[in-house]
Amino acid sequence: MQLQPLRLEDAEQAQPLFARWEIVQYLNSRVPWPFPDNGCFAFYRDSALPAMAEGREWHWTLRLNDAPDTIIGSICLVKGDKTNRGFWLGTAWHGRGLMTEAVAAVNDFWFEVLGEPRLRAPKAIRNAESRRISEKTGMRVVERMEDSYVGGVMFAEVWEQTAEEWRACRGRVLEDIERGINREERAV
């Protein structure tokens, strides 16, 4: 899988993948619903790209190696105390280990390139797929609360990982990813 820095022209491809209830229901309530027809374009232009230029956020699109011109999802890192990582993946690509692979890559960037000591990722407890990725990549729950999501007020958890915890589990995570990639290739 490839991560490519977000560009304004990516909005057209991302819009139909992102503007789906299955994708946005567990995202922060700041995301409007129904999602506007130009929602991705406006977010990229007015928020994501300026924050990238200022060095406060990093946004990437996810693309398959055999289809590098096709966006399948997105992942971002954000400086701050409460939320440092967020992601979404088109439903056609769920359950294939692709987001775990993306998470490992951005964790390396966060801890090794940016030198950040801690990464936090809040999520709705009902978002089992996202919670499983946090478990698989060695994060731990540090807080439980209620939070507002597009799908309403839900019980939530804040998952956290230190640089040392990531380094301790990184090898296992990468081995698991490699086994998954090899299993997928054999199944084709």
mmCIF file of the C-alpha atoms, coordinates in Angstrom:
data_MODEL
# 
_entry.id   MODEL 
# 
loop_
_atom_site.group_PDB 
_atom_site.id 
_atom_site.type_symbol 
_atom_site.label_atom_id 
_atom_site.label_alt_id 
_atom_site.label_comp_id 
_atom_site.label_asym_id 
_atom_site.label_entity_id 
_atom_site.label_seq_id 
_atom_site.pdbx_PDB_ins_code 
_atom_site.Cartn_x 
_atom_site.Cartn_y 
_atom_site.Cartn_z 
_atom_site.occupancy 
_atom_site.B_iso_or_equiv 
_atom_site.pdbx_formal_charge 
_atom_site.auth_seq_id 
_atom_site.auth_comp_id 
_atom_site.auth_asym_id 
_atom_site.auth_atom_id 
_atom_site.pdbx_PDB_model_num 
ATOM 1   C CA . MET A 1 1   ? 0.000   0.000   0.000  1.00 0.00 ? 1   MET A CA 1 
ATOM 2   C CA . GLN A 1 2   ? 1.076   3.589   -0.620 1.00 0.00 ? 2   GLN A CA 1 
ATOM 3   C CA . LEU A 1 3   ? 0.584   6.764   1.390  1.00 0.00 ? 3   LEU A CA 1 
ATOM 4   C CA . GLN A 1 4   ? 0.634   9.936   -0.697 1.00 0.00 ? 4   GLN A CA 1 
ATOM 5   C CA . PRO A 1 5   ? 0.443   13.445  0.780  1.00 0.00 ? 5   PRO A CA 1 
ATOM 6   C CA . LEU A 1 6   ? -3.022  14.902  0.414  1.00 0.00 ? 6   LEU A CA 1 
ATOM 7   C CA . ARG A 1 7   ? -3.623  17.237  -2.565 1.00 0.00 ? 7   ARG A CA 1 
ATOM 8   C CA . LEU A 1 8   ? -6.627  19.410  -3.357 1.00 0.00 ? 8   LEU A CA 1 
ATOM 9   C CA . GLU A 1 9   ? -7.327  17.426  -6.536 1.00 0.00 ? 9   GLU A CA 1 
ATOM 10  C CA . ASP A 1 10  ? -7.819  14.279  -4.363 1.00 0.00 ? 10  ASP A CA 1 
ATOM 11  C CA . ALA A 1 11  ? -11.146 15.650  -3.123 1.00 0.00 ? 11  ALA A CA 1 
ATOM 12  C CA . GLU A 1 12  ? -13.084 14.569  -6.208 1.00 0.00 ? 12  GLU A CA 1 
ATOM 13  C CA . GLN A 1 13  ? -12.137 10.901  -5.705 1.00 0.00 ? 13  GLN A CA 1 
ATOM 14  C CA . ALA A 1 14  ? -12.473 10.966  -1.923 1.00 0.00 ? 14  ALA A CA 1 
ATOM 15  C CA . GLN A 1 15  ? -15.945 12.547  -1.855 1.00 0.00 ? 15  GLN A CA 1 
ATOM 16  C CA . PRO A 1 16  ? -18.038 9.509   -2.947 1.00 0.00 ? 16  PRO A CA 1 
ATOM 17  C CA . LEU A 1 17  ? -16.024 7.142   -0.710 1.00 0.00 ? 17  LEU A CA 1 
ATOM 18  C CA . PHE A 1 18  ? -16.164 9.349   2.377  1.00 0.00 ? 18  PHE A CA 1 
ATOM 19  C CA . ALA A 1 19  ? -19.731 10.706  2.152  1.00 0.00 ? 19  ALA A CA 1 
ATOM 20  C CA . ARG A 1 20  ? -21.282 7.458   3.387  1.00 0.00 ? 20  ARG A CA 1 
ATOM 21  C CA . TRP A 1 21  ? -22.957 6.780   6.710  1.00 0.00 ? 21  TRP A CA 1 
ATOM 22  C CA . GLU A 1 22  ? -20.829 3.652   7.246  1.00 0.00 ? 22  GLU A CA 1 
ATOM 23  C CA . ILE A 1 23  ? -17.724 5.865   7.145  1.00 0.00 ? 23  ILE A CA 1 
ATOM 24  C CA . VAL A 1 24  ? -18.791 9.010   9.007  1.00 0.00 ? 24  VAL A CA 1 
ATOM 25  C CA . GLN A 1 25  ? -21.076 7.714   11.756 1.00 0.00 ? 25  GLN A CA 1 
ATOM 26  C CA . TYR A 1 26  ? -18.170 7.278   14.212 1.00 0.00 ? 26  TYR A CA 1 
ATOM 27  C CA . LEU A 1 27  ? -16.365 10.504  13.300 1.00 0.00 ? 27  LEU A CA 1 
ATOM 28  C CA . ASN A 1 28  ? -16.435 13.604  15.483 1.00 0.00 ? 28  ASN A CA 1 
ATOM 29  C CA . SER A 1 29  ? -19.680 15.560  15.285 1.00 0.00 ? 29  SER A CA 1 
ATOM 30  C CA . ARG A 1 30  ? -17.799 18.446  13.606 1.00 0.00 ? 30  ARG A CA 1 
ATOM 31  C CA . VAL A 1 31  ? -18.256 16.463  10.377 1.00 0.00 ? 31  VAL A CA 1 
ATOM 32  C CA . PRO A 1 32  ? -21.574 17.660  8.892  1.00 0.00 ? 32  PRO A CA 1 
ATOM 33  C CA . TRP A 1 33  ? -24.293 15.165  8.036  1.00 0.00 ? 33  TRP A CA 1 
ATOM 34  C CA . PRO A 1 34  ? -25.717 14.929  5.484  1.00 0.00 ? 34  PRO A CA 1 
ATOM 35  C CA . PHE A 1 35  ? -22.256 15.496  4.085  1.00 0.00 ? 35  PHE A CA 1 
ATOM 36  C CA . PRO A 1 36  ? -22.223 18.394  1.586  1.00 0.00 ? 36  PRO A CA 1 
ATOM 37  C CA . ASP A 1 37  ? -21.525 17.710  -2.093 1.00 0.00 ? 37  ASP A CA 1 
ATOM 38  C CA . ASN A 1 38  ? -18.297 19.727  -1.867 1.00 0.00 ? 38  ASN A CA 1 
ATOM 39  C CA . GLY A 1 39  ? -17.414 18.612  1.681  1.00 0.00 ? 39  GLY A CA 1 
ATOM 40  C CA . CYS A 1 40  ? -14.056 16.989  0.916  1.00 0.00 ? 40  CYS A CA 1 
ATOM 41  C CA . PHE A 1 41  ? -12.970 19.867  -1.307 1.00 0.00 ? 41  PHE A CA 1 
ATOM 42  C CA . ALA A 1 42  ? -13.902 22.463  1.337  1.00 0.00 ? 42  ALA A CA 1 
ATOM 43  C CA . PHE A 1 43  ? -12.195 20.510  4.134  1.00 0.00 ? 43  PHE A CA 1 
ATOM 44  C CA . TYR A 1 44  ? -9.006  20.004  2.122  1.00 0.00 ? 44  TYR A CA 1 
ATOM 45  C CA . ARG A 1 45  ? -8.888  23.647  0.958  1.00 0.00 ? 45  ARG A CA 1 
ATOM 46  C CA . ASP A 1 46  ? -9.903  25.354  4.200  1.00 0.00 ? 46  ASP A CA 1 
ATOM 47  C CA . SER A 1 47  ? -8.518  23.071  6.907  1.00 0.00 ? 47  SER A CA 1 
ATOM 48  C CA . ALA A 1 48  ? -6.244  20.153  5.985  1.00 0.00 ? 48  ALA A CA 1 
ATOM 49  C CA . LEU A 1 49  ? -3.941  21.799  3.434  1.00 0.00 ? 49  LEU A CA 1 
ATOM 50  C CA . PRO A 1 50  ? -3.395  25.021  5.454  1.00 0.00 ? 50  PRO A CA 1 
ATOM 51  C CA . ALA A 1 51  ? -2.631  22.933  8.572  1.00 0.00 ? 51  ALA A CA 1 
ATOM 52  C CA . MET A 1 52  ? -0.163  20.848  6.552  1.00 0.00 ? 52  MET A CA 1 
ATOM 53  C CA . ALA A 1 53  ? 1.542   23.997  5.271  1.00 0.00 ? 53  ALA A CA 1 
ATOM 54  C CA . GLU A 1 54  ? 1.856   25.263  8.857  1.00 0.00 ? 54  GLU A CA 1 
ATOM 55  C CA . GLY A 1 55  ? 3.337   21.951  10.093 1.00 0.00 ? 55  GLY A CA 1 
ATOM 56  C CA . ARG A 1 56  ? 0.461   21.235  12.499 1.00 0.00 ? 56  ARG A CA 1 
ATOM 57  C CA . GLU A 1 57  ? -1.085  18.299  10.614 1.00 0.00 ? 57  GLU A CA 1 
ATOM 58  C CA . TRP A 1 58  ? -0.060  15.620  8.136  1.00 0.00 ? 58  TRP A CA 1 
ATOM 59  C CA . HIS A 1 59  ? -2.660  14.076  5.804  1.00 0.00 ? 59  HIS A CA 1 
ATOM 60  C CA . TRP A 1 60  ? -2.155  11.214  3.380  1.00 0.00 ? 60  TRP A CA 1 
ATOM 61  C CA . THR A 1 61  ? -4.362  9.353   0.952  1.00 0.00 ? 61  THR A CA 1 
ATOM 62  C CA . LEU A 1 62  ? -4.174  5.552   0.911  1.00 0.00 ? 62  LEU A CA 1 
ATOM 63  C CA . ARG A 1 63  ? -3.693  3.801   -2.422 1.00 0.00 ? 63  ARG A CA 1 
ATOM 64  C CA . LEU A 1 64  ? -3.061  0.200   -3.405 1.00 0.00 ? 64  LEU A CA 1 
ATOM 65  C CA . ASN A 1 65  ? 0.318   -0.609  -4.969 1.00 0.00 ? 65  ASN A CA 1 
ATOM 66  C CA . ASP A 1 66  ? -1.390  -2.084  -8.031 1.00 0.00 ? 66  ASP A CA 1 
ATOM 67  C CA . ALA A 1 67  ? -3.722  0.947   -8.405 1.00 0.00 ? 67  ALA A CA 1 
ATOM 68  C CA . PRO A 1 68  ? -1.690  4.002   -7.333 1.00 0.00 ? 68  PRO A CA 1 
ATOM 69  C CA . ASP A 1 69  ? -4.075  6.456   -8.997 1.00 0.00 ? 69  ASP A CA 1 
ATOM 70  C CA . THR A 1 70  ? -7.071  5.251   -6.951 1.00 0.00 ? 70  THR A CA 1 
ATOM 71  C CA . ILE A 1 71  ? -7.747  6.604   -3.459 1.00 0.00 ? 71  ILE A CA 1 
ATOM 72  C CA . ILE A 1 72  ? -9.143  4.053   -1.000 1.00 0.00 ? 72  ILE A CA 1 
ATOM 73  C CA . GLY A 1 73  ? -8.961  6.052   2.233  1.00 0.00 ? 73  GLY A CA 1 
ATOM 74  C CA . SER A 1 74  ? -7.089  8.607   4.264  1.00 0.00 ? 74  SER A CA 1 
ATOM 75  C CA . ILE A 1 75  ? -5.037  8.886   7.446  1.00 0.00 ? 75  ILE A CA 1 
ATOM 76  C CA . CYS A 1 76  ? -3.815  11.935  9.325  1.00 0.00 ? 76  CYS A CA 1 
ATOM 77  C CA . LEU A 1 77  ? -1.664  13.015  12.228 1.00 0.00 ? 77  LEU A CA 1 
ATOM 78  C CA . VAL A 1 78  ? -2.428  16.130  14.272 1.00 0.00 ? 78  VAL A CA 1 
ATOM 79  C CA . LYS A 1 79  ? -0.299  17.894  16.861 1.00 0.00 ? 79  LYS A CA 1 
ATOM 80  C CA . GLY A 1 80  ? -2.176  18.407  20.125 1.00 0.00 ? 80  GLY A CA 1 
ATOM 81  C CA . ASP A 1 81  ? -2.980  16.901  23.492 1.00 0.00 ? 81  ASP A CA 1 
ATOM 82  C CA . LYS A 1 82  ? -6.281  15.131  22.810 1.00 0.00 ? 82  LYS A CA 1 
ATOM 83  C CA . THR A 1 83  ? -6.326  13.697  19.280 1.00 0.00 ? 83  THR A CA 1 
ATOM 84  C CA . ASN A 1 84  ? -3.248  12.841  17.231 1.00 0.00 ? 84  ASN A CA 1 
ATOM 85  C CA . ARG A 1 85  ? -4.410  10.346  14.630 1.00 0.00 ? 85  ARG A CA 1 
ATOM 86  C CA . GLY A 1 86  ? -7.531  9.790   12.570 1.00 0.00 ? 86  GLY A CA 1 
ATOM 87  C CA . PHE A 1 87  ? -8.374  7.645   9.574  1.00 0.00 ? 87  PHE A CA 1 
ATOM 88  C CA . TRP A 1 88  ? -11.071 6.298   7.315  1.00 0.00 ? 88  TRP A CA 1 
ATOM 89  C CA . LEU A 1 89  ? -11.130 3.567   4.688  1.00 0.00 ? 89  LEU A CA 1 
ATOM 90  C CA . GLY A 1 90  ? -13.621 2.922   1.925  1.00 0.00 ? 90  GLY A CA 1 
ATOM 91  C CA . THR A 1 91  ? -15.893 0.019   2.843  1.00 0.00 ? 91  THR A CA 1 
ATOM 92  C CA . ALA A 1 92  ? -14.767 -2.122  -0.115 1.00 0.00 ? 92  ALA A CA 1 
ATOM 93  C CA . TRP A 1 93  ? -11.306 -2.394  1.477  1.00 0.00 ? 93  TRP A CA 1 
ATOM 94  C CA . HIS A 1 94  ? -12.287 -3.169  5.089  1.00 0.00 ? 94  HIS A CA 1 
ATOM 95  C CA . GLY A 1 95  ? -10.965 -6.306  6.751  1.00 0.00 ? 95  GLY A CA 1 
ATOM 96  C CA . ARG A 1 96  ? -7.799  -6.637  4.643  1.00 0.00 ? 96  ARG A CA 1 
ATOM 97  C CA . GLY A 1 97  ? -5.239  -5.211  7.095  1.00 0.00 ? 97  GLY A CA 1 
ATOM 98  C CA . LEU A 1 98  ? -4.675  -2.125  4.958  1.00 0.00 ? 98  LEU A CA 1 
ATOM 99  C CA . MET A 1 99  ? -5.403  0.391   7.696  1.00 0.00 ? 99  MET A CA 1 
ATOM 100 C CA . THR A 1 100 ? -3.160  -1.471  10.132 1.00 0.00 ? 100 THR A CA 1 
ATOM 101 C CA . GLU A 1 101 ? -0.378  -1.121  7.561  1.00 0.00 ? 101 GLU A CA 1 
ATOM 102 C CA . ALA A 1 102 ? -1.080  2.621   7.230  1.00 0.00 ? 102 ALA A CA 1 
ATOM 103 C CA . VAL A 1 103 ? -1.173  3.049   11.014 1.00 0.00 ? 103 VAL A CA 1 
ATOM 104 C CA . ALA A 1 104 ? 2.233   1.387   11.364 1.00 0.00 ? 104 ALA A CA 1 
ATOM 105 C CA . ALA A 1 105 ? 3.711   3.754   8.774  1.00 0.00 ? 105 ALA A CA 1 
ATOM 106 C CA . VAL A 1 106 ? 2.311   6.910   10.363 1.00 0.00 ? 106 VAL A CA 1 
ATOM 107 C CA . ASN A 1 107 ? 3.253   5.713   13.860 1.00 0.00 ? 107 ASN A CA 1 
ATOM 108 C CA . ASP A 1 108 ? 6.846   5.439   12.637 1.00 0.00 ? 108 ASP A CA 1 
ATOM 109 C CA . PHE A 1 109 ? 6.598   8.973   11.227 1.00 0.00 ? 109 PHE A CA 1 
ATOM 110 C CA . TRP A 1 110 ? 5.063   10.342  14.454 1.00 0.00 ? 110 TRP A CA 1 
ATOM 111 C CA . PHE A 1 111 ? 7.574   8.797   16.804 1.00 0.00 ? 111 PHE A CA 1 
ATOM 112 C CA . GLU A 1 112 ? 10.758  8.535   14.726 1.00 0.00 ? 112 GLU A CA 1 
ATOM 113 C CA . VAL A 1 113 ? 10.604  11.528  12.359 1.00 0.00 ? 113 VAL A CA 1 
ATOM 114 C CA . LEU A 1 114 ? 8.628   14.026  14.430 1.00 0.00 ? 114 LEU A CA 1 
ATOM 115 C CA . GLY A 1 115 ? 10.039  12.749  17.741 1.00 0.00 ? 115 GLY A CA 1 
ATOM 116 C CA . GLU A 1 116 ? 6.706   12.903  19.530 1.00 0.00 ? 116 GLU A CA 1 
ATOM 117 C CA . PRO A 1 117 ? 6.622   11.071  22.888 1.00 0.00 ? 117 PRO A CA 1 
ATOM 118 C CA . ARG A 1 118 ? 2.952   10.031  22.891 1.00 0.00 ? 118 ARG A CA 1 
ATOM 119 C CA . LEU A 1 119 ? 0.118   9.378   20.432 1.00 0.00 ? 119 LEU A CA 1 
ATOM 120 C CA . ARG A 1 120 ? -3.580  9.552   21.336 1.00 0.00 ? 120 ARG A CA 1 
ATOM 121 C CA . ALA A 1 121 ? -6.593  8.399   19.333 1.00 0.00 ? 121 ALA A CA 1 
ATOM 122 C CA . PRO A 1 122 ? -10.116 8.736   20.720 1.00 0.00 ? 122 PRO A CA 1 
ATOM 123 C CA . LYS A 1 123 ? -12.835 6.545   19.247 1.00 0.00 ? 123 LYS A CA 1 
ATOM 124 C CA . ALA A 1 124 ? -16.405 5.443   19.799 1.00 0.00 ? 124 ALA A CA 1 
ATOM 125 C CA . ILE A 1 125 ? -16.601 2.141   21.666 1.00 0.00 ? 125 ILE A CA 1 
ATOM 126 C CA . ARG A 1 126 ? -19.082 0.915   19.022 1.00 0.00 ? 126 ARG A CA 1 
ATOM 127 C CA . ASN A 1 127 ? -16.418 1.353   16.332 1.00 0.00 ? 127 ASN A CA 1 
ATOM 128 C CA . ALA A 1 128 ? -15.109 -2.188  16.757 1.00 0.00 ? 128 ALA A CA 1 
ATOM 129 C CA . GLU A 1 129 ? -12.939 -2.169  13.598 1.00 0.00 ? 129 GLU A CA 1 
ATOM 130 C CA . SER A 1 130 ? -11.071 0.960   14.672 1.00 0.00 ? 130 SER A CA 1 
ATOM 131 C CA . ARG A 1 131 ? -10.668 -0.333  18.226 1.00 0.00 ? 131 ARG A CA 1 
ATOM 132 C CA . ARG A 1 132 ? -9.229  -3.597  16.874 1.00 0.00 ? 132 ARG A CA 1 
ATOM 133 C CA . ILE A 1 133 ? -6.577  -1.671  14.919 1.00 0.00 ? 133 ILE A CA 1 
ATOM 134 C CA . SER A 1 134 ? -5.560  0.122   18.122 1.00 0.00 ? 134 SER A CA 1 
ATOM 135 C CA . GLU A 1 135 ? -5.326  -3.223  19.936 1.00 0.00 ? 135 GLU A CA 1 
ATOM 136 C CA . LYS A 1 136 ? -3.289  -4.825  17.141 1.00 0.00 ? 136 LYS A CA 1 
ATOM 137 C CA . THR A 1 137 ? -0.830  -1.927  17.105 1.00 0.00 ? 137 THR A CA 1 
ATOM 138 C CA . GLY A 1 138 ? -0.189  -1.983  20.840 1.00 0.00 ? 138 GLY A CA 1 
ATOM 139 C CA . MET A 1 139 ? -2.247  0.940   22.095 1.00 0.00 ? 139 MET A CA 1 
ATOM 140 C CA . ARG A 1 140 ? -4.040  0.946   25.451 1.00 0.00 ? 140 ARG A CA 1 
ATOM 141 C CA . VAL A 1 141 ? -7.187  2.626   26.770 1.00 0.00 ? 141 VAL A CA 1 
ATOM 142 C CA . VAL A 1 142 ? -6.419  5.515   29.130 1.00 0.00 ? 142 VAL A CA 1 
ATOM 143 C CA . GLU A 1 143 ? -9.814  7.185   29.425 1.00 0.00 ? 143 GLU A CA 1 
ATOM 144 C CA . ARG A 1 144 ? -13.505 6.442   28.975 1.00 0.00 ? 144 ARG A CA 1 
ATOM 145 C CA . MET A 1 145 ? -16.184 9.082   28.508 1.00 0.00 ? 145 MET A CA 1 
ATOM 146 C CA . GLU A 1 146 ? -19.117 10.134  26.364 1.00 0.00 ? 146 GLU A CA 1 
ATOM 147 C CA . ASP A 1 147 ? -18.422 12.084  23.205 1.00 0.00 ? 147 ASP A CA 1 
ATOM 148 C CA . SER A 1 148 ? -20.380 13.529  20.292 1.00 0.00 ? 148 SER A CA 1 
ATOM 149 C CA . TYR A 1 149 ? -20.145 11.763  16.952 1.00 0.00 ? 149 TYR A CA 1 
ATOM 150 C CA . VAL A 1 150 ? -21.989 12.163  13.670 1.00 0.00 ? 150 VAL A CA 1 
ATOM 151 C CA . GLY A 1 151 ? -24.102 9.192   14.815 1.00 0.00 ? 151 GLY A CA 1 
ATOM 152 C CA . GLY A 1 152 ? -24.943 10.899  18.136 1.00 0.00 ? 152 GLY A CA 1 
ATOM 153 C CA . VAL A 1 153 ? -23.571 10.886  21.673 1.00 0.00 ? 153 VAL A CA 1 
ATOM 154 C CA . MET A 1 154 ? -21.763 7.599   22.336 1.00 0.00 ? 154 MET A CA 1 
ATOM 155 C CA . PHE A 1 155 ? -19.515 6.040   24.895 1.00 0.00 ? 155 PHE A CA 1 
ATOM 156 C CA . ALA A 1 156 ? -15.921 6.569   23.818 1.00 0.00 ? 156 ALA A CA 1 
ATOM 157 C CA . GLU A 1 157 ? -12.382 5.633   24.732 1.00 0.00 ? 157 GLU A CA 1 
ATOM 158 C CA . VAL A 1 158 ? -9.090  7.423   24.380 1.00 0.00 ? 158 VAL A CA 1 
ATOM 159 C CA . TRP A 1 159 ? -6.374  5.062   23.208 1.00 0.00 ? 159 TRP A CA 1 
ATOM 160 C CA . GLU A 1 160 ? -2.764  5.986   23.868 1.00 0.00 ? 160 GLU A CA 1 
ATOM 161 C CA . GLN A 1 161 ? 0.716   4.766   23.062 1.00 0.00 ? 161 GLN A CA 1 
ATOM 162 C CA . THR A 1 162 ? 4.152   6.054   24.002 1.00 0.00 ? 162 THR A CA 1 
ATOM 163 C CA . ALA A 1 163 ? 7.133   5.981   21.694 1.00 0.00 ? 163 ALA A CA 1 
ATOM 164 C CA . GLU A 1 164 ? 8.660   3.237   23.843 1.00 0.00 ? 164 GLU A CA 1 
ATOM 165 C CA . GLU A 1 165 ? 5.486   1.131   23.646 1.00 0.00 ? 165 GLU A CA 1 
ATOM 166 C CA . TRP A 1 166 ? 5.403   1.495   19.862 1.00 0.00 ? 166 TRP A CA 1 
ATOM 167 C CA . ARG A 1 167 ? 9.052   0.515   19.522 1.00 0.00 ? 167 ARG A CA 1 
ATOM 168 C CA . ALA A 1 168 ? 8.463   -2.542  21.742 1.00 0.00 ? 168 ALA A CA 1 
ATOM 169 C CA . CYS A 1 169 ? 5.602   -3.879  19.586 1.00 0.00 ? 169 CYS A CA 1 
ATOM 170 C CA . ARG A 1 170 ? 6.612   -2.558  16.148 1.00 0.00 ? 170 ARG A CA 1 
ATOM 171 C CA . GLY A 1 171 ? 8.405   -5.725  15.013 1.00 0.00 ? 171 GLY A CA 1 
ATOM 172 C CA . ARG A 1 172 ? 5.420   -7.926  15.863 1.00 0.00 ? 172 ARG A CA 1 
ATOM 173 C CA . VAL A 1 173 ? 3.019   -5.546  14.118 1.00 0.00 ? 173 VAL A CA 1 
ATOM 174 C CA . LEU A 1 174 ? 5.145   -5.511  10.955 1.00 0.00 ? 174 LEU A CA 1 
ATOM 175 C CA . GLU A 1 175 ? 5.409   -9.335  11.003 1.00 0.00 ? 175 GLU A CA 1 
ATOM 176 C CA . ASP A 1 176 ? 1.611   -9.580  11.333 1.00 0.00 ? 176 ASP A CA 1 
ATOM 177 C CA . ILE A 1 177 ? 1.185   -7.168  8.415  1.00 0.00 ? 177 ILE A CA 1 
ATOM 178 C CA . GLU A 1 178 ? 3.609   -9.168  6.277  1.00 0.00 ? 178 GLU A CA 1 
ATOM 179 C CA . ARG A 1 179 ? 1.809   -12.432 7.073  1.00 0.00 ? 179 ARG A CA 1 
ATOM 180 C CA . GLY A 1 180 ? -1.489  -10.793 6.120  1.00 0.00 ? 180 GLY A CA 1 
ATOM 181 C CA . ILE A 1 181 ? -0.101  -9.456  2.857  1.00 0.00 ? 181 ILE A CA 1 
ATOM 182 C CA . ASN A 1 182 ? 1.307   -12.840 1.946  1.00 0.00 ? 182 ASN A CA 1 
ATOM 183 C CA . ARG A 1 183 ? -1.981  -14.569 2.821  1.00 0.00 ? 183 ARG A CA 1 
ATOM 184 C CA . GLU A 1 184 ? -3.926  -12.094 0.631  1.00 0.00 ? 184 GLU A CA 1 
ATOM 185 C CA . GLU A 1 185 ? -1.541  -12.607 -2.291 1.00 0.00 ? 185 GLU A CA 1 
ATOM 186 C CA . ARG A 1 186 ? -1.872  -16.400 -2.030 1.00 0.00 ? 186 ARG A CA 1 
ATOM 187 C CA . ALA A 1 187 ? -5.672  -16.147 -1.976 1.00 0.00 ? 187 ALA A CA 1 
ATOM 188 C CA . VAL A 1 188 ? -5.750  -14.251 -5.274 1.00 0.00 ? 188 VAL A CA 1 
# 
